[in-house]
């Protein structure tokens, strides 16, 4: 029999733990018909509610359940990587515990795996239920990434993805500390089939992603898979140097030709403030890349396990 590992990152999801397992196991007839054993890895990302207790309660009744609990909150990226590291399956799927990734899609996804695909990924075709401003910036982010990055990133892509062992091993070989898994999926390649579905609202609880966290996450994605911002900073520096040189020639010529006294200090102040802003902006871009490099060279572990069952 083949083994399917289901990776379920959790952070303060006590209300959803049992509900997710119940919905997942509605596919049991399909699993049995296709000789698939299942292990469900709940990755507790340092929850401060009763998530761990709920998983332990579930484990006492179901031998398929496993628990990996972090010593603190390391973030969803670390939780997904931990799940991939501990997964034993021939096939591995990452799913959200809040049921926004419908377990009912698994039979269809396995159908494409049997056709020869290495990966079956999902994307939302609608963002019903999301705040309009969040949906707007999400779409703009994916459009931007398509222009500045060579790595494939689909608009509306979810972390919900079924993969073969070969693809999982390729992802595990990328042990970078600053992780942006959506980009890593595209970077490693492999033959991928995209499955579309309409947005599903959370079954229980509240989202842990606010606008600020998503903004920081988008910056991680840009700096992890594109050096275009560095090129923009360099080009801006060259253009303003040329502009400054031309302005110096203009001032000298005007002085020699017309003897024009010094004037126009308000416009001069505006120009200085503008150029200072550009300099700080370019320095900030450099700082982002430097900060990522600084964290990488420390070689800190991506996560720390407090308890494993």
Secondary structure, DSSP 8 states (H G I E B T S, - for coil): -EEEEEEEEESS-TTTHHHHHHHHGGGHHHHHHTTEEEEEEEEE-S-SSSHHHHHHHHHHH-TTEEEEEESS---HHHHHHHHHHH---SEEEE--TTSSS-GGGHHHHHHHHHTT-SEEEEEES--TTS-HHHHHHHHHHHHHHHHH-SS---TTEEEEEEEEHHHHHHHHT---SS--HHHHHHHH---EEEEEE-----SSS--S--HHHHHHHHHHHHHHH--HHHHHHHHHHHHHHHHHHHHHHHHHHHHHHH---S--HHHHHHHHHHHHHHHHHHHHHHHHHHHHHHHHHHT--S--EEEE-
